[in-house]
Amino acid sequence: MLLNPLPEGAGAAHDRLYRSLRSRIMHGELAPGAAMTLRGIGRDYGVSMTPVREALRRLVAEGALSLSASGRVTTPALSTERIEELASLRALLEPELSARALPRAHMALIERLEATNVAIAEQIAKHDASGYIRTNLEFHRTLYLRAQAPAMLAMAETVWLQLGPTMRALYGRLRRTELPKNHRLIVAALRAGDEPGLRLAVRADVTQGLRLLRG
């Protein structure tokens, strides 16, 4: 069964395949340690081996996939040390992005964040792990785009990509039943123009859950 048939030619196949796989990994649609084969991906997406190889090469380079000496491709099963490293990167990058976004925060942005929080709560009610991760990252990306710091945001997204499968495992452990309280604190800090409070709420939001996976 085709997951998402892609057109061949002019580099479109490999780029669209790359973006589709990247989205699936980032949003936790694949569990840690999930194996992939070139033949299986080509069959699922209706493309030849050449775009599959190129898409996987890019994802391995970004740390979204692991390639063994035998050529086996899997989503990463992160060690405790690696989780700690990526959590530290989030704690450095994302409070800074939020602080840079604060002077450009307007009522329309705050209203959009509140609407996204409603969508997150809906995903929680449905127990949809991937939907929760997707809408949660949408909340953060919406805020960070206002920072007008594309290089910093690209670095944050690479961290999200590497953490995607791990976040899926984390969701199962958290068993959330309501919206993360730090999202409310983030919105409140934006309304108040409170940069220290905003930094604190963002740092807590992006690191608290990951601590559960380090023990």
Backbone bond lengths (Angstrom), bond angles and torsions (degrees), N, CA, C in turn:
res aa  C-N    CA-C-N  psi(-1)  N-CA   C-N-CA  omega(-1)  CA-C   N-CA-C  phi
1 M - - - 1.471 - - 1.525 109.15 -
2 L 1.312 117.57 129.56 1.453 121.54 179.59 1.524 110.03 -73.95
3 L 1.332 115.53 127.32 1.462 119.75 175.72 1.518 110.62 -75.90
4 N 1.331 115.20 -43.63 1.455 119.98 -174.61 1.525 107.98 -162.48
5 P 1.330 119.54 81.21 1.451 121.58 -175.30 1.517 111.42 -56.74
6 L 1.335 115.77 136.24 1.458 121.29 -174.11 1.523 110.42 -121.27
7 P 1.311 117.54 141.53 1.464 119.55 179.04 1.518 111.27 -73.61
8 E 1.322 116.24 144.88 1.456 121.99 174.75 1.532 109.14 -85.86
9 G 1.337 114.45 163.61 1.452 118.89 170.44 1.499 114.17 101.60
10 A 1.344 114.69 143.92 1.465 123.59 172.39 1.524 113.35 55.32
11 G 1.325 116.13 30.16 1.456 119.85 177.97 1.511 114.59 75.92
12 A 1.344 117.77 -2.84 1.465 120.24 -176.57 1.513 111.56 -65.70
13 A 1.337 117.07 -38.09 1.461 119.81 -174.45 1.516 111.26 -63.27
14 H 1.333 116.52 -48.90 1.461 117.51 -175.56 1.525 111.08 -70.54
15 D 1.336 117.72 -35.23 1.463 119.24 -177.98 1.527 110.84 -69.88
16 R 1.315 117.20 -41.84 1.460 119.91 179.75 1.527 110.89 -70.35
17 L 1.323 116.82 -36.08 1.453 120.22 175.95 1.521 109.94 -64.15
18 Y 1.330 116.11 -45.01 1.463 120.66 177.72 1.520 111.16 -56.70
19 R 1.316 116.91 -46.83 1.466 120.12 -177.81 1.528 111.64 -66.89
20 S 1.325 116.71 -37.59 1.459 119.99 179.13 1.527 110.79 -66.36
21 L 1.337 116.97 -47.58 1.458 120.43 179.20 1.527 110.99 -64.98
22 R 1.314 116.22 -39.27 1.465 120.75 179.16 1.523 111.00 -60.60
23 S 1.324 116.06 -43.29 1.452 120.43 178.91 1.526 111.01 -64.38
24 R 1.325 117.07 -43.13 1.460 120.55 -179.82 1.528 111.26 -62.31
25 I 1.323 116.54 -40.91 1.470 120.42 -179.57 1.526 110.29 -69.59
26 M 1.324 117.24 -47.35 1.460 121.13 -177.81 1.517 111.86 -61.07
27 H 1.324 116.83 -36.35 1.462 121.08 -175.78 1.526 113.15 -91.89
28 G 1.326 116.13 11.59 1.456 119.57 172.11 1.517 114.77 72.51
29 E 1.327 117.71 25.07 1.459 119.38 177.41 1.522 111.65 -74.61
30 L 1.335 116.20 -15.75 1.457 121.93 178.42 1.522 108.90 -116.95
31 A 1.326 116.37 135.32 1.461 121.08 -178.74 1.524 110.55 -77.46
32 P 1.338 118.18 159.78 1.469 120.72 175.43 1.525 111.18 -58.11
33 G 1.332 115.84 135.55 1.453 120.64 178.46 1.514 115.03 80.65
34 A 1.337 117.99 7.44 1.468 120.86 179.09 1.524 109.99 -68.03
35 A 1.327 116.35 130.68 1.460 121.35 -177.65 1.525 111.11 -88.74
36 M 1.344 114.64 148.33 1.456 121.28 177.00 1.520 108.31 -130.69
37 T 1.325 116.09 149.96 1.455 120.96 173.20 1.518 108.71 -125.29
38 L 1.334 115.71 148.88 1.458 119.53 177.78 1.518 110.66 -59.70
39 R 1.321 115.96 -43.04 1.455 119.99 -177.75 1.534 110.60 -64.01
40 G 1.332 116.17 -42.65 1.458 119.97 -178.64 1.514 112.05 -65.66
41 I 1.335 116.94 -42.62 1.472 120.17 178.58 1.522 110.07 -64.68
42 G 1.348 115.89 -44.47 1.459 119.34 179.08 1.515 112.03 -59.36
43 R 1.331 116.40 -40.06 1.465 120.48 178.87 1.527 111.15 -67.50
44 D 1.337 116.58 -44.58 1.470 120.32 -177.00 1.524 112.29 -64.68
45 Y 1.337 116.62 -34.71 1.462 120.25 -175.06 1.530 113.25 -104.00
46 G 1.327 116.42 -3.71 1.452 119.33 177.20 1.515 114.13 68.89
47 V 1.346 116.54 39.77 1.465 120.91 179.83 1.521 109.32 -128.73
48 S 1.336 115.72 165.34 1.455 121.42 178.78 1.530 110.63 -80.57
49 M 1.323 116.44 176.76 1.463 120.99 -177.09 1.527 112.81 -68.40
50 T 1.324 118.19 -28.93 1.467 119.80 -175.83 1.524 112.49 -62.11
51 P 1.331 121.12 -52.00 1.469 119.62 177.31 1.523 112.92 -65.31
52 V 1.335 117.23 -30.09 1.465 119.38 177.61 1.521 109.82 -64.60
53 R 1.342 116.74 -47.74 1.471 120.46 179.83 1.526 111.29 -59.05
54 E 1.337 116.75 -42.72 1.467 119.86 -177.84 1.522 111.48 -67.85
55 A 1.332 116.75 -41.54 1.463 120.36 179.26 1.528 110.40 -63.86
56 L 1.331 117.39 -44.47 1.463 120.47 179.72 1.525 111.14 -66.13
57 R 1.326 116.99 -37.44 1.470 119.87 177.69 1.526 110.77 -58.17
58 R 1.318 116.78 -44.41 1.469 120.72 179.81 1.525 111.21 -65.11
59 L 1.325 116.94 -40.89 1.462 120.30 -177.87 1.528 111.65 -70.72
60 V 1.320 117.25 -35.43 1.468 120.24 174.82 1.526 109.66 -64.67
61 A 1.330 117.19 -41.81 1.463 121.15 179.21 1.522 112.06 -61.72
62 E 1.337 117.24 -31.68 1.462 121.70 179.66 1.529 112.94 -84.60
63 G 1.325 117.05 -4.82 1.460 119.83 -178.75 1.511 113.76 82.84
64 A 1.344 116.63 9.14 1.466 120.25 -179.99 1.514 111.65 -78.98
65 L 1.331 116.75 -25.18 1.451 123.10 178.57 1.520 108.87 -132.17
66 S 1.318 115.58 155.76 1.463 121.83 176.89 1.522 108.50 -111.96
67 L 1.324 116.03 140.14 1.460 122.44 179.07 1.523 108.50 -119.50
68 S 1.328 116.51 118.69 1.460 120.99 -179.38 1.525 110.42 -82.73
69 A 1.337 115.70 168.96 1.463 120.59 178.85 1.519 111.68 -61.95
70 S 1.338 116.09 -26.78 1.466 120.41 179.96 1.528 112.33 -83.90
71 G 1.345 116.53 -3.29 1.453 120.61 -179.91 1.514 114.21 91.88
72 R 1.331 117.26 8.66 1.465 120.64 179.67 1.526 109.34 -77.93
73 V 1.321 116.52 132.20 1.465 121.85 -178.52 1.523 108.59 -108.73
74 T 1.337 116.63 128.07 1.456 121.37 179.31 1.519 109.99 -140.21
75 T 1.325 115.49 159.88 1.452 119.34 167.99 1.526 107.45 -73.47
76 P 1.329 118.55 146.23 1.463 119.57 -174.46 1.520 113.19 -69.71
77 A 1.326 115.23 137.09 1.462 122.01 168.48 1.520 105.43 -102.48
78 L 1.323 116.64 100.55 1.456 121.73 -167.65 1.524 112.29 -74.90
79 S 1.323 115.08 140.60 1.462 121.16 173.53 1.523 109.60 -75.46
80 T 1.323 116.39 166.17 1.459 121.12 176.97 1.520 110.64 -58.38
81 E 1.329 116.48 -41.07 1.463 120.89 -179.06 1.525 111.18 -65.05
82 R 1.328 116.49 -39.14 1.456 119.97 -179.97 1.527 111.19 -69.13
83 I 1.319 116.97 -39.93 1.460 120.48 176.02 1.527 109.96 -60.58
84 E 1.320 116.20 -43.11 1.470 121.02 178.54 1.523 110.77 -60.33
85 E 1.323 116.21 -43.14 1.467 120.50 -179.83 1.528 111.22 -63.41
86 L 1.321 116.89 -46.82 1.462 120.28 -178.40 1.528 111.60 -69.15
87 A 1.328 117.25 -35.63 1.466 120.20 175.58 1.529 110.38 -63.48
88 S 1.326 116.73 -39.22 1.462 120.41 178.23 1.520 111.40 -64.91
89 L 1.341 115.97 -37.50 1.458 119.13 177.67 1.524 110.97 -65.11
90 R 1.323 116.82 -41.95 1.462 119.52 176.68 1.535 110.22 -61.38
91 A 1.325 116.78 -40.56 1.459 120.63 -178.07 1.522 111.82 -67.53
92 L 1.314 117.31 -24.54 1.470 121.23 177.17 1.523 111.52 -85.06
93 L 1.318 116.28 -47.41 1.457 120.74 -171.47 1.522 113.81 -76.91
94 E 1.315 117.00 -44.84 1.461 118.71 -167.59 1.530 114.13 -76.69
95 P 1.346 120.10 -37.19 1.464 117.11 172.34 1.530 112.38 -61.48
96 E 1.339 116.32 -35.55 1.463 119.48 178.36 1.526 110.86 -67.74
97 L 1.309 117.52 -41.72 1.466 120.16 176.47 1.520 111.11 -61.33
98 S 1.329 116.49 -42.41 1.462 119.27 -179.18 1.528 110.97 -65.48
99 A 1.336 116.41 -39.26 1.466 119.77 179.52 1.531 111.08 -64.97
100 R 1.327 116.26 -38.37 1.459 119.55 178.09 1.531 111.58 -70.44
101 A 1.332 116.20 -26.33 1.461 120.03 178.50 1.523 112.10 -77.60
102 L 1.323 117.04 -26.45 1.464 121.24 -171.73 1.530 113.60 -54.77
103 P 1.343 120.67 -46.11 1.477 118.67 -179.50 1.525 113.35 -63.16
104 R 1.322 117.04 -19.03 1.470 121.02 -178.55 1.520 111.79 -104.57
105 A 1.317 116.68 7.35 1.469 120.38 179.32 1.528 109.34 -75.49
106 H 1.310 117.09 128.13 1.463 122.36 178.97 1.520 108.84 -127.53
107 M 1.303 116.61 174.36 1.453 120.25 -174.52 1.528 112.04 -61.72
108 A 1.333 117.79 -36.08 1.461 119.96 179.27 1.523 110.91 -62.94
109 L 1.332 117.45 -38.37 1.461 121.24 177.33 1.523 110.32 -64.28
110 I 1.323 116.51 -46.50 1.462 120.36 -179.37 1.526 110.51 -61.42
111 E 1.317 116.73 -42.00 1.467 120.29 178.67 1.530 111.13 -63.88
112 R 1.333 116.46 -37.36 1.468 119.47 178.32 1.529 110.52 -67.12
113 L 1.319 116.53 -40.17 1.468 119.69 178.08 1.525 110.79 -63.81
114 E 1.320 116.19 -39.70 1.465 119.41 178.06 1.529 111.02 -65.02
115 A 1.328 116.81 -38.70 1.467 120.45 177.34 1.528 110.43 -65.35
116 T 1.327 116.38 -37.78 1.462 120.09 177.96 1.521 110.24 -66.53
117 N 1.322 116.91 -36.56 1.464 119.48 175.84 1.529 111.52 -61.28
118 V 1.323 116.49 -36.86 1.471 119.91 176.05 1.531 109.85 -62.75
119 A 1.341 115.76 -42.61 1.464 119.88 178.85 1.526 111.38 -64.30
120 I 1.328 116.92 -38.38 1.467 120.67 177.16 1.524 110.07 -61.71
121 A 1.328 116.16 -45.16 1.467 120.14 179.72 1.528 110.96 -60.58
122 E 1.326 116.95 -35.73 1.470 120.47 178.10 1.521 110.78 -65.88
123 Q 1.325 117.34 -40.27 1.462 120.42 178.02 1.526 111.08 -66.44
124 I 1.323 116.13 -37.96 1.463 119.71 176.83 1.526 109.95 -62.14
125 A 1.335 116.95 -44.26 1.469 121.16 -179.32 1.522 111.44 -62.15
126 K 1.342 116.94 -30.55 1.465 121.28 179.90 1.527 112.04 -87.47
127 H 1.333 116.70 -4.44 1.469 121.96 -177.21 1.529 110.64 57.27
128 D 1.318 115.30 40.53 1.463 122.12 -178.67 1.521 108.42 -98.74
129 A 1.334 116.81 99.85 1.463 120.95 -175.51 1.521 111.79 -61.51
130 S 1.332 117.00 -49.49 1.454 120.18 -178.39 1.525 111.22 -65.17
131 G 1.345 116.74 -40.96 1.461 120.12 177.85 1.509 111.95 -62.60
132 Y 1.337 116.02 -37.78 1.460 120.08 177.40 1.522 110.69 -64.25
133 I 1.331 117.15 -47.61 1.464 120.37 -179.17 1.521 110.46 -61.59
134 R 1.330 116.62 -43.51 1.467 120.84 -178.92 1.517 111.59 -61.20
135 T 1.333 117.52 -49.20 1.462 119.68 -177.74 1.528 111.45 -71.53
136 N 1.326 117.22 -31.82 1.456 120.22 176.62 1.531 110.62 -64.14
137 L 1.324 116.77 -44.70 1.463 119.78 177.75 1.523 111.22 -67.81
138 E 1.326 117.03 -32.68 1.465 120.03 175.61 1.533 110.43 -61.39
139 F 1.323 116.90 -40.21 1.467 121.32 176.97 1.527 110.01 -57.32
140 H 1.331 115.78 -50.57 1.464 119.37 -177.69 1.527 111.68 -67.48
141 R 1.335 117.27 -43.20 1.466 119.68 -178.82 1.526 111.24 -63.26
142 T 1.322 116.74 -39.66 1.470 120.34 179.08 1.526 110.79 -58.17
143 L 1.319 116.39 -43.09 1.463 120.42 178.19 1.527 111.28 -68.06
144 Y 1.328 116.94 -46.89 1.460 120.48 -172.60 1.521 112.98 -70.41
145 L 1.325 117.76 -24.72 1.463 119.50 176.55 1.526 111.30 -60.43
146 R 1.346 116.28 -28.93 1.465 120.04 179.14 1.521 112.08 -71.33
147 A 1.328 117.57 -12.32 1.470 120.77 178.91 1.517 111.57 -72.47
148 Q 1.335 116.85 -20.98 1.462 122.46 -176.46 1.525 110.51 51.96
149 A 1.331 114.95 48.35 1.466 123.06 178.68 1.523 107.95 -130.52
150 P 1.343 117.57 74.23 1.466 120.48 -171.13 1.522 114.56 -62.14
151 A 1.320 117.75 -35.33 1.464 119.48 -179.89 1.530 110.36 -66.49
152 M 1.322 116.26 -42.26 1.459 120.67 179.71 1.533 110.88 -66.93
153 L 1.333 117.00 -40.15 1.453 120.61 178.65 1.530 110.68 -65.79
154 A 1.332 117.06 -38.88 1.466 120.19 177.88 1.525 110.75 -61.62
155 M 1.327 116.88 -38.46 1.461 120.08 176.97 1.519 110.79 -64.82
156 A 1.328 117.37 -41.97 1.466 120.98 178.83 1.530 110.49 -63.18
157 E 1.327 117.18 -40.32 1.461 120.24 -179.50 1.524 111.62 -67.28
158 T 1.329 117.34 -32.66 1.467 120.04 175.71 1.526 110.42 -65.31
159 V 1.320 116.70 -37.69 1.468 120.36 176.07 1.528 109.88 -65.23
160 W 1.335 116.93 -44.68 1.474 120.50 177.67 1.524 110.44 -57.62
161 L 1.322 115.81 -41.33 1.457 121.04 -178.71 1.529 110.71 -61.09
162 Q 1.320 116.35 -45.81 1.463 120.25 -179.17 1.527 111.85 -67.86
163 L 1.315 116.87 -26.47 1.466 121.19 -178.10 1.525 113.88 -90.94
164 G 1.338 117.91 -8.96 1.456 120.56 -171.93 1.525 115.09 -50.14
165 P 1.339 118.57 -57.16 1.465 118.78 179.53 1.529 112.90 -61.66
166 T 1.333 116.60 -35.99 1.463 120.45 178.44 1.518 110.91 -65.87
167 M 1.346 117.02 -37.43 1.455 119.93 177.62 1.522 110.97 -64.40
168 R 1.322 117.16 -31.29 1.458 120.10 175.95 1.530 109.79 -63.03
169 A 1.327 115.64 -44.59 1.467 119.74 178.14 1.526 110.99 -64.60
170 L 1.321 115.96 -37.61 1.463 120.67 179.68 1.520 110.66 -64.45
171 Y 1.337 117.32 -41.28 1.465 120.74 -179.52 1.526 110.32 -56.64
172 G 1.330 116.35 -43.25 1.456 119.71 179.50 1.511 112.70 -62.93
173 R 1.322 116.43 -32.39 1.458 119.98 -179.88 1.526 111.70 -77.82
174 L 1.327 116.55 -35.21 1.469 119.83 -177.00 1.525 112.54 -69.89
175 R 1.340 116.10 -36.43 1.475 121.50 -176.55 1.534 110.66 51.46
176 R 1.321 116.12 53.83 1.461 120.50 -177.02 1.521 111.50 -62.14
177 T 1.321 114.76 143.83 1.461 120.69 174.56 1.531 111.40 -124.77
178 E 1.318 116.75 -7.95 1.465 119.81 179.41 1.515 109.61 -149.77
179 L 1.334 115.63 167.12 1.456 122.81 -178.62 1.529 110.48 -59.59
180 P 1.351 118.43 137.22 1.467 120.23 175.64 1.527 110.97 -55.39
181 K 1.335 116.08 130.86 1.470 119.56 -175.43 1.518 112.24 -62.89
182 N 1.332 117.25 -27.56 1.465 118.92 -178.01 1.526 112.16 -68.15
183 H 1.320 117.74 -24.31 1.460 118.92 175.81 1.528 110.19 -65.01
184 R 1.315 116.18 -39.03 1.473 118.94 176.97 1.532 110.23 -66.29
185 L 1.324 116.55 -38.67 1.463 120.61 179.16 1.528 111.17 -66.61
186 I 1.334 116.62 -35.91 1.461 120.34 177.43 1.523 110.45 -62.82
187 V 1.316 116.38 -47.42 1.470 120.39 179.91 1.525 110.69 -63.95
188 A 1.328 117.07 -41.30 1.466 120.70 179.27 1.524 111.07 -62.82
189 A 1.340 117.28 -40.41 1.466 120.96 179.44 1.523 110.82 -66.94
190 L 1.324 117.34 -37.10 1.459 120.62 176.67 1.525 110.68 -63.56
191 R 1.318 116.25 -43.99 1.472 120.26 179.12 1.530 111.03 -60.58
192 A 1.336 116.07 -38.70 1.457 121.16 -175.62 1.523 112.80 -86.50
193 G 1.333 117.64 -7.64 1.461 120.24 -175.48 1.516 112.14 65.45
194 D 1.330 116.13 32.63 1.463 123.18 -173.38 1.531 109.73 -96.24
195 E 1.337 116.98 93.87 1.468 119.50 -177.10 1.527 112.95 -65.54
196 P 1.358 120.13 -47.84 1.474 118.40 178.05 1.530 112.56 -58.68
197 G 1.337 116.84 -41.26 1.457 119.99 178.53 1.515 112.19 -65.66
198 L 1.333 116.18 -36.46 1.458 121.16 179.08 1.526 110.34 -66.46
199 R 1.313 116.33 -47.03 1.472 120.19 178.59 1.531 110.45 -58.69
200 L 1.306 116.15 -44.46 1.466 120.79 -178.11 1.529 111.20 -63.89
201 A 1.328 116.70 -44.54 1.469 120.43 -178.49 1.521 111.27 -65.97
202 V 1.330 117.42 -41.06 1.464 120.65 179.34 1.525 110.15 -66.34
203 R 1.325 116.83 -45.64 1.471 119.70 -179.60 1.525 110.79 -60.03
204 A 1.328 116.52 -43.39 1.461 119.83 179.24 1.524 110.99 -64.12
205 D 1.337 116.31 -41.39 1.460 120.28 -176.60 1.524 112.21 -64.45
206 V 1.341 117.23 -39.08 1.467 119.70 -173.26 1.521 113.02 -87.62
207 T 1.339 117.94 -8.31 1.469 119.13 -177.61 1.522 114.27 -118.37
208 Q 1.329 118.59 -25.41 1.464 119.70 -172.62 1.522 112.65 -59.52
209 G 1.333 116.44 -47.35 1.457 119.11 -177.83 1.520 112.67 -64.43
210 L 1.344 116.06 -39.55 1.457 119.86 -176.97 1.530 111.52 -64.13
211 R 1.311 116.83 -25.22 1.462 118.62 178.86 1.531 111.41 -61.34
212 L 1.331 116.52 -29.65 1.467 119.71 179.37 1.527 112.25 -64.08
213 L 1.340 116.35 -25.77 1.450 120.30 -177.59 1.527 112.40 -90.05
214 R 1.322 116.97 -5.34 1.463 119.37 -177.39 1.517 111.84 -91.37
215 G 1.352 116.03 -13.77 1.442 118.36 -178.27 1.512 112.85 -86.93
